[in-house]
Amino acid sequence: MQTNQNQNESQNPSRNINTLDTLNRFEQLAETYIQELDNYSLEELTRKPEEDQWSLGQMYVHLINSALYRHLPNMEACRTSSVTEEAAEKTERGVEAYARGSYPPIRIQVPPSKEYTPLQPESKEQLADGLREVIRAMRVIQPVLADIPAANTVAHPGFGGLNAVEWFALVEMHYRHHLLQKERLDAFLQETKEASGA
């Protein structure tokens, strides 16, 4: 009996996700990102290590846009859809990520493209307002997640079929994953500051 329960939990890890805890962790992360904006000028936020790499500001835009225009709409799609998508199964990568509760700790690089590469931010206020909008949207959807059938899934390009709770958890996992990129960009900005004698 215990073995069957463990198998079910590994196949359906969303049963182990506490959405209120996830929301609290996400809010703390997002607030940290907002507070950190005080440490940079707009010029620093838009400075890129290499032409084909993102600036810190572009990383912020990516975090905001992926949540507002991909992750949250996919939660809504799970809520309104009465038909489960064909790709309901998680990929091996998806099973591992949700078992671990995080993205793999590796650098993920996508070739530059108009579709994927974020625009540079126009102001620090734009970034702070965007992050606050994501926080508000996450607060709104969290109480209704329990009512969305876990069988309703929307396919993630790397992780396979995710239900609403898993898409919700993905937002926090995604923001946490990009802390690694932020560390690299902070180190780059510190080096350029020291090199210029500032």
C-alpha positions as CSV (number, residue, x, y, z in Angstrom):
1,M,0.0,0.0,0.0
2,Q,2.8,2.4,1.0
3,T,4.6,1.5,-2.3
4,N,1.6,2.4,-4.4
5,Q,1.2,5.7,-2.5
6,N,4.9,6.5,-3.2
7,Q,4.5,5.7,-6.8
8,N,1.4,7.9,-7.1
9,E,3.2,10.8,-5.5
10,S,6.2,10.5,-7.8
11,Q,3.9,10.4,-10.8
12,N,1.7,13.3,-9.5
13,P,4.1,15.5,-7.5
14,S,1.6,18.4,-7.5
15,R,-0.1,16.6,-4.6
16,N,2.9,17.5,-2.5
17,I,2.9,21.2,-3.5
18,N,1.6,23.5,-0.8
19,T,0.5,26.5,-2.9
20,L,0.3,28.9,0.0
21,D,3.9,28.1,1.0
22,T,4.9,28.4,-2.7
23,L,3.2,31.8,-2.9
24,N,5.0,33.0,0.3
25,R,8.4,31.9,-1.1
26,F,7.6,33.6,-4.4
27,E,6.6,36.9,-2.8
28,Q,9.8,37.0,-0.8
29,L,11.8,36.3,-4.0
30,A,10.0,38.9,-6.0
31,E,10.3,41.5,-3.2
32,T,14.1,40.8,-3.1
33,Y,14.3,41.4,-6.9
34,I,12.4,44.7,-6.4
35,Q,14.6,45.8,-3.5
36,E,17.8,44.9,-5.4
37,L,16.8,47.4,-8.2
38,D,18.0,50.2,-5.8
39,N,21.6,48.9,-6.2
40,Y,21.7,49.7,-10.0
41,S,21.5,52.6,-12.4
42,L,19.5,52.1,-15.6
43,E,22.8,52.1,-17.5
44,E,24.0,49.2,-15.3
45,L,20.7,47.3,-15.8
46,T,21.1,47.5,-19.6
47,R,24.8,46.7,-19.8
48,K,25.5,43.3,-21.4
49,P,28.5,41.1,-20.9
50,E,28.5,40.1,-24.5
51,E,26.4,41.1,-27.5
52,D,24.6,37.8,-27.6
53,Q,24.0,37.7,-23.8
54,W,21.3,39.3,-21.7
55,S,21.7,42.4,-19.5
56,L,20.3,42.2,-15.9
57,G,17.4,44.3,-17.0
58,Q,16.6,41.9,-19.8
59,M,16.6,39.1,-17.3
60,Y,14.1,41.0,-15.2
61,V,11.9,41.6,-18.2
62,H,12.1,37.8,-19.0
63,L,11.0,36.9,-15.5
64,I,8.0,39.3,-15.6
65,N,6.9,38.4,-19.2
66,S,7.2,34.7,-18.7
67,A,5.0,34.8,-15.7
68,L,2.4,37.2,-17.1
69,Y,2.2,35.9,-20.6
70,R,3.1,32.2,-20.4
71,H,2.8,30.7,-16.9
72,L,-0.3,32.5,-15.6
73,P,-2.2,32.1,-18.8
74,N,-1.4,28.4,-18.8
75,M,-2.9,28.1,-15.3
76,E,-6.0,29.8,-16.7
77,A,-6.0,27.4,-19.6
78,C,-6.0,24.5,-17.1
79,R,-8.9,26.1,-15.3
80,T,-11.1,26.7,-18.3
81,S,-10.2,23.6,-20.3
82,S,-12.5,20.6,-20.0
83,V,-10.3,18.5,-22.2
84,T,-6.9,17.3,-21.1
85,E,-4.1,17.9,-23.7
86,E,-2.6,15.0,-25.5
87,A,0.8,15.6,-24.0
88,A,-0.4,14.9,-20.4
89,E,2.7,13.0,-19.4
90,K,5.7,14.8,-17.9
91,T,9.0,14.3,-19.6
92,E,11.9,12.7,-17.6
93,R,13.3,16.2,-17.1
94,G,9.9,17.3,-15.8
95,V,9.6,14.4,-13.3
96,E,13.1,15.2,-12.0
97,A,12.5,18.9,-11.7
98,Y,9.3,18.5,-9.6
99,A,10.8,15.7,-7.5
100,R,13.7,18.1,-6.7
101,G,11.5,21.2,-6.5
102,S,13.8,23.2,-8.8
103,Y,15.3,23.6,-12.2
104,P,18.5,21.7,-12.8
105,P,21.4,23.9,-11.5
106,I,22.8,24.4,-15.0
107,R,23.0,27.4,-17.3
108,I,20.3,27.3,-20.0
109,Q,21.2,29.3,-23.1
110,V,18.7,30.0,-25.9
111,P,20.0,31.5,-29.2
112,P,19.0,35.1,-29.6
113,S,15.7,35.6,-31.4
114,K,13.0,38.3,-31.8
115,E,10.5,35.9,-30.3
116,Y,12.5,35.0,-27.2
117,T,15.1,37.7,-26.4
118,P,13.6,40.3,-24.0
119,L,13.7,44.0,-24.8
120,Q,15.9,46.2,-22.6
121,P,13.9,47.9,-19.9
122,E,13.0,51.6,-20.2
123,S,13.1,52.3,-16.5
124,K,13.6,50.8,-13.1
125,E,9.9,51.6,-12.3
126,Q,8.8,49.5,-15.3
127,L,10.6,46.5,-13.7
128,A,9.3,47.1,-10.2
129,D,5.8,47.6,-11.4
130,G,6.0,44.5,-13.5
131,L,7.1,42.4,-10.6
132,R,4.3,43.8,-8.4
133,E,1.8,42.9,-11.1
134,V,3.1,39.3,-11.1
135,I,2.7,39.2,-7.3
136,R,-0.9,40.5,-7.5
137,A,-1.8,37.9,-10.2
138,M,-0.2,35.0,-8.2
139,R,-2.2,36.1,-5.1
140,V,-5.4,36.1,-7.1
141,I,-5.1,32.7,-8.6
142,Q,-3.6,30.8,-5.6
143,P,-7.0,30.4,-3.8
144,V,-8.7,28.8,-6.8
145,L,-5.9,26.3,-7.7
146,A,-7.4,23.6,-5.5
147,D,-10.6,23.7,-7.6
148,I,-8.8,23.1,-11.0
149,P,-8.7,19.4,-11.9
150,A,-5.2,18.1,-11.7
151,A,-5.8,16.1,-14.9
152,N,-6.1,19.3,-16.9
153,T,-2.6,20.0,-18.3
154,V,-0.8,22.3,-20.7
155,A,2.4,21.2,-22.2
156,H,5.7,22.8,-21.2
157,P,8.4,22.6,-23.9
158,G,10.9,20.9,-21.6
159,F,8.9,19.4,-18.8
160,G,5.8,18.0,-20.6
161,G,2.3,18.2,-19.4
162,L,1.9,20.4,-16.3
163,N,-1.3,21.1,-14.4
164,A,-2.3,24.4,-12.8
165,V,-0.6,23.8,-9.5
166,E,2.6,22.7,-11.3
167,W,2.6,25.8,-13.5
168,F,2.1,27.9,-10.3
169,A,5.1,26.2,-8.6
170,L,7.1,26.7,-11.8
171,V,6.9,30.5,-11.4
172,E,8.7,30.4,-8.1
173,M,11.2,27.7,-9.4
174,H,11.9,29.9,-12.4
175,Y,12.6,33.1,-10.3
176,R,14.8,31.1,-8.0
177,H,16.7,29.6,-10.9
178,H,17.5,33.0,-12.3
179,L,19.3,34.0,-9.1
180,L,22.3,32.1,-10.5
181,Q,22.2,34.3,-13.6
182,K,21.8,37.4,-11.4
183,E,25.0,36.4,-9.4
184,R,27.0,36.1,-12.7
185,L,25.7,39.5,-13.9
186,D,26.4,41.1,-10.5
187,A,29.9,39.9,-10.7
188,F,30.3,41.2,-14.2
189,L,29.0,44.7,-13.2
190,Q,31.3,44.7,-10.2
191,E,34.3,43.9,-12.4
192,T,33.4,46.7,-14.9
193,K,33.0,49.1,-12.0
194,E,36.4,48.2,-10.6
195,A,38.0,48.4,-14.1
196,S,36.7,51.9,-14.6
197,G,37.9,52.9,-11.1
198,A,34.4,53.9,-10.0
